[in-house]
Amino acid sequence: MEHPFLWVIAEKIGMAKGWCSANHVSWWQIGPSKAKKLVLDKGNATKGEVLTWAQHHIPNLKSQNIADALLYLWAWQQQKK
């Protein structure tokens, strides 16, 4: 079940990358384990560890989605250095 799903996703990502290239739009892609490795120095960090890390930067943060977004933002900054 997982492999056909991945092909569907890969096709859409490929189309998005192609459109970006044709229209001179910058794009960036990174996987969760790579982002966690760059930011937390632990590629297999749990969701709870990501949330705890994010709470050091945004006190009282409760949203896992915002924590994940912050993780990807920091990973992007790390790769731009």
C-alpha positions in Angstrom: 0.0 0.0 0.0 2.8 2.4 0.8 4.7 2.2 -2.5 1.8 3.2 -4.8 1.1 6.1 -2.4 4.7 7.3 -2.6 4.5 7.2 -6.4 1.5 9.5 -6.3 3.3 11.9 -4.0 6.5 11.8 -6.0 4.6 12.6 -9.2 3.1 15.7 -7.7 6.4 16.8 -6.1 8.0 16.4 -9.5 5.3 18.5 -11.2 5.8 21.2 -8.6 9.5 21.2 -9.0 9.2 21.3 -12.8 6.8 24.3 -12.6 9.1 26.1 -10.2 12.1 25.6 -12.5 10.1 26.7 -15.6 8.9 29.9 -13.8 12.1 30.7 -12.0 10.6 30.1 -8.5 13.0 29.0 -5.8 12.0 25.8 -3.9 13.5 23.8 -1.0 12.8 20.3 0.1 14.0 18.4 3.1 12.8 15.2 4.9 11.9 15.1 8.6 14.9 13.1 9.7 17.3 15.4 8.0 15.6 18.5 9.5 15.7 17.0 12.9 19.4 16.1 12.4 20.3 19.6 11.4 18.4 21.3 14.2 18.3 18.9 17.1 21.4 16.8 16.1 19.1 13.8 16.4 17.5 12.5 13.2 15.1 10.2 15.0 13.8 12.8 17.5 10.2 12.2 18.5 7.3 14.7 18.1 7.5 15.3 21.8 11.2 16.2 21.6 10.5 18.6 18.7 7.7 20.2 20.7 10.0 20.6 23.8 12.7 22.1 21.6 10.2 24.6 20.1 8.9 25.5 23.6 12.4 26.8 24.4 11.9 29.4 21.7 8.1 30.0 22.1 7.0 29.6 25.7 3.6 28.0 26.3 3.5 26.6 22.8 1.0 23.8 22.5 0.7 23.2 18.8 2.7 20.4 17.3 2.1 21.9 13.8 3.7 25.2 14.8 6.6 23.3 16.4 7.1 21.3 13.2 7.0 24.5 11.1 9.6 26.1 13.4 11.8 23.1 13.0 11.7 23.3 9.2 12.3 27.1 9.3 15.4 26.5 11.4 16.6 23.7 9.2 16.2 26.0 6.1 18.3 28.6 7.9 21.0 26.0 8.8 21.3 24.9 5.2 21.5 28.5 3.9 24.7 29.1 6.1 
